[in-house]
Amino acid sequence: MPSTPCCARECLRPYEGLQWAPKSYLTISYAFEASLSNISGERIIDLGCEEGNNTRKLARAGAHMSGADLSKNMIAHAIAEEQKPH
């Protein structure tokens, strides 16, 4: 697994030593955002896509996306969000 990008380490400095979920969430969020620069043209399936937020982010970054989730409600929500004018 790649190390946390430099900018993420700096942004996370105020959270050093904390033992709660936001630090983990922030690390994942910054790592995810940093990964968006090299995916143009890639074919990706987002398993467990929930409401499709990350699926849409990846698609906006140029990936050819498909999303799948076990919850029919989450898929319905993802479809509704995708059909909204942006």
C-alpha positions, 0 to 999 in steps of 0.5 A: 500500500502506498505511503500517505502523500506528503500533503496529507501528512502535513494536513494530518499533523494536528491529529497526531496522537489521536486514537479515533476514526477521523484521523483514519478517515482523513488519511483515506480521504487524502490518499483517495484524492491523491490517487485521482490524478492517474486514472484517466481512461481506466476501467474501474468497478466500485464494489460496495459503491453505496450512494456513488459519491466515490464512483462519481469522483472517479468518473469526473477524473476520467475513469470509465466507472461501474458501481455495484452495491447489495443494497437496492436503496443505495443503488436507487440513491446513486442513480437519483444522484447521477440523474441530477443536473450538475 
